[in-house]
Amino acid sequence: MLIVMKQDATPEQIAAVVGKIEGLGYEARPMPGRQRTTVGLVGNDGRVDSSVIDGLPGVAEIIHVSKPYKQVSREWKPEPTRVMLGDGTVIGGREVVVIAGPCSVESEEQIMASARLVRAAGATGLRAGAFKPRSSPYAFQGMGKAGLELLAQARAETGLMIVTEAMDPAGLELVADVADIIQIGARNMQNYSLLKECGRLRKPILLKRGLSATISELLLSAEYILSEATPT
């Protein structure tokens, strides 16, 4: 459920809607927009009587989100999302953000040379895997923690934002300490425990579409991430 506030709704009126939702035992997520604020009701199990909210001062309308994914739907947030990175780069804005790099970190010489080339080409981010899922258990699986240390070294020299993959909840903390954007690879798109942990980190996530996954399945995976993220 999405509560759309009037354009002239006051902060007190918005707070009253949030308080009413929380009083009903649900989570409220205010989302200020360019023209008006909306408040999302998270966890609606179908038992919420919208009339108890509809009559509150400042409420313009209530939208019942019909998609199985809520927070990633256009019903929930019609305005484009913009993700601000630590260096001021905005993903989702008017500028094209380029991220490039090798499949995996293989050596200091390789990743530093790659980072310099990526920087010289005008890219904003360096993408390379320290942990690599492979079809064969005998193939190179990545350098692990040593690879992350080399990525941190590349960022220190070039200023590039780092994008690298997390493969499981156990290794996520190591990746999060270095990565500016955490990549979830195609093989892990439906690793729901990993997606939940990513959501709790409140860091940008690059979610790749899984093998043969439908658009709906991809969006539901994104919903797992957002469902765990708490508002700032």
C-alpha positions in Angstrom: 0.0 0.0 0.0 1.2 3.5 -0.9 -0.1 6.6 0.8 0.2 9.7 -1.4 0.3 12.9 0.5 -1.0 16.3 -0.7 1.4 18.8 -2.1 0.9 21.0 0.9 1.0 18.3 3.5 2.9 19.4 6.6 5.7 17.4 8.3 3.3 16.9 11.2 0.7 15.4 8.9 3.3 13.0 7.4 4.5 12.1 10.9 0.8 11.3 11.8 0.5 8.9 8.9 3.7 7.2 9.8 2.6 6.9 13.4 -0.8 5.4 12.4 0.9 2.8 10.2 3.4 1.9 12.9 0.5 1.8 15.4 -1.1 -0.9 13.2 2.0 -3.0 13.5 3.6 -2.3 10.1 6.6 -0.5 8.9 6.3 3.0 7.3 8.7 4.3 4.7 8.4 8.0 3.9 9.7 8.9 0.4 10.0 12.6 -0.3 9.5 13.4 -4.0 10.0 16.5 -6.0 6.3 17.6 -5.7 4.9 15.5 -2.8 5.8 12.9 -0.3 4.5 9.3 -0.4 4.6 6.9 2.5 4.9 3.2 1.8 3.3 0.6 4.1 5.6 -2.4 4.3 4.4 -5.8 5.3 0.8 -5.4 4.3 -0.8 -8.9 4.6 -4.1 -7.8 3.1 -5.8 -7.0 6.4 -5.2 -3.3 6.5 -8.3 -1.2 6.3 -7.3 1.7 4.2 -10.1 3.9 5.5 -8.2 4.3 8.8 -5.5 6.1 6.9 -7.5 7.6 4.0 -9.2 10.1 6.4 -6.1 11.4 8.0 -5.3 15.1 7.3 -2.9 15.6 4.4 -3.7 12.3 2.6 -4.4 12.7 -1.1 -5.0 9.1 -2.1 -4.1 5.5 -1.4 -2.7 3.2 -4.1 -2.9 -0.5 -3.6 0.2 -2.0 -5.2 -0.9 -4.9 -7.3 2.5 -6.4 -8.3 4.0 -9.3 -6.3 7.1 -7.1 -6.0 6.2 -3.8 -4.2 9.2 -1.6 -3.6 10.7 -2.0 -7.0 7.4 -1.3 -8.9 6.6 1.9 -10.6 3.4 2.0 -8.5 5.5 2.4 -5.4 8.0 4.9 -6.8 7.1 6.5 -10.1 10.2 8.7 -10.2 13.5 7.3 -11.5 15.9 6.1 -8.7 19.2 7.9 -8.5 22.0 6.2 -6.6 24.7 8.5 -5.2 28.2 7.0 -4.9 30.9 8.1 -2.5 32.8 10.1 -5.1 29.7 12.1 -6.1 28.9 10.0 -9.1 25.2 9.5 -9.7 23.8 6.3 -11.3 20.4 6.9 -12.9 21.0 10.6 -13.7 21.6 12.2 -17.0 25.2 11.2 -17.3 26.3 7.8 -18.6 28.3 6.0 -15.9 31.0 3.6 -17.3 32.4 0.7 -15.2 35.0 -1.5 -16.8 37.7 -4.0 -15.9 38.8 -7.6 -16.2 36.8 -10.7 -15.3 38.9 -11.4 -12.2 41.9 -10.1 -10.3 44.9 -12.2 -11.3 47.9 -10.3 -10.1 49.1 -6.9 -8.9 50.6 -6.1 -12.3 47.4 -7.1 -14.1 44.9 -5.2 -12.0 47.0 -2.1 -11.6 47.6 -1.9 -15.4 43.9 -2.5 -16.0 42.9 0.2 -13.5 45.2 2.8 -15.1 43.7 2.0 -18.6 40.2 2.2 -17.2 40.9 5.5 -15.6 42.5 6.9 -18.8 39.5 5.8 -20.8 37.3 8.0 -18.7 35.5 5.3 -16.7 34.2 5.9 -13.1 34.5 2.4 -11.7 36.7 -0.6 -11.8 35.0 -4.0 -11.9 37.0 -7.2 -11.2 36.3 -10.3 -9.2 38.3 -11.3 -6.2 35.9 -14.3 -5.7 34.8 -16.1 -8.9 32.1 -18.8 -9.2 33.2 -21.2 -11.9 31.4 -24.1 -13.6 34.4 -26.3 -13.0 35.6 -26.8 -9.4 39.2 -27.0 -10.8 39.1 -23.6 -12.6 40.6 -20.5 -11.0 38.3 -19.4 -8.2 39.8 -15.9 -7.7 42.5 -14.6 -5.3 40.0 -14.0 -2.4 41.1 -11.6 0.3 44.4 -10.9 -1.5 42.4 -9.9 -4.5 40.4 -7.5 -2.5 43.5 -5.9 -1.1 44.8 -5.3 -4.7 41.4 -3.7 -5.6 41.8 -1.4 -2.6 45.3 -0.5 -3.8 44.0 0.2 -7.3 41.3 2.6 -5.9 44.0 4.4 -3.8 46.1 5.0 -6.9 43.4 5.8 -9.5 40.4 7.0 -7.5 38.1 4.6 -9.3 35.1 3.2 -7.5 35.4 -0.6 -6.9 32.8 -3.1 -8.1 33.3 -6.7 -7.1 31.3 -9.8 -6.4 30.1 -11.4 -3.2 29.4 -15.1 -3.5 27.9 -15.9 -0.1 26.9 -14.3 3.3 30.1 -15.6 4.9 32.3 -13.6 2.6 30.0 -10.6 2.2 31.6 -8.6 5.0 35.1 -8.9 3.5 33.7 -7.7 0.1 31.7 -4.8 1.7 34.9 -3.5 3.4 36.4 -2.8 0.0 33.6 -2.6 -2.6 31.8 0.7 -3.3 29.2 -1.4 -5.2 28.6 -5.0 -4.4 27.9 -7.3 -7.4 25.6 -10.2 -7.1 26.4 -12.5 -10.0 23.9 -14.3 -12.3 24.4 -17.6 -10.4 23.5 -15.9 -7.1 20.5 -13.9 -8.3 18.2 -16.3 -6.3 20.5 -16.7 -3.3 17.9 -15.2 -1.0 20.0 -15.3 2.2 22.7 -13.4 0.4 20.3 -10.9 -1.0 18.8 -10.2 2.5 22.3 -9.6 3.9 23.1 -7.2 1.1 19.9 -5.2 1.9 21.0 -4.8 5.5 24.3 -3.3 4.4 22.7 -0.3 2.7 25.3 -0.2 0.0 24.7 0.0 -3.8 24.1 -3.5 -5.2 24.7 -4.5 -8.8 22.2 -7.4 -9.3 22.8 -9.4 -12.4 20.0 -11.4 -14.1 20.2 -15.1 -13.5 20.4 -17.8 -16.2 17.0 -18.1 -17.9 15.4 -15.9 -15.2 12.3 -14.0 -16.1 12.0 -10.3 -15.6 9.5 -10.9 -12.7 12.0 -13.2 -11.0 14.7 -10.6 -11.3 12.5 -7.9 -9.8 11.5 -10.2 -7.0 15.2 -10.8 -6.2 15.6 -7.0 -6.1 12.6 -6.9 -3.8 14.5 -9.2 -1.4 17.3 -6.6 -1.1 15.0 -3.6 -0.7 12.7 -5.4 1.8 15.7 -5.6 4.2 16.9 -2.1 3.7 15.8 0.3 6.4 15.1 4.0 5.5 17.7 6.6 6.4 
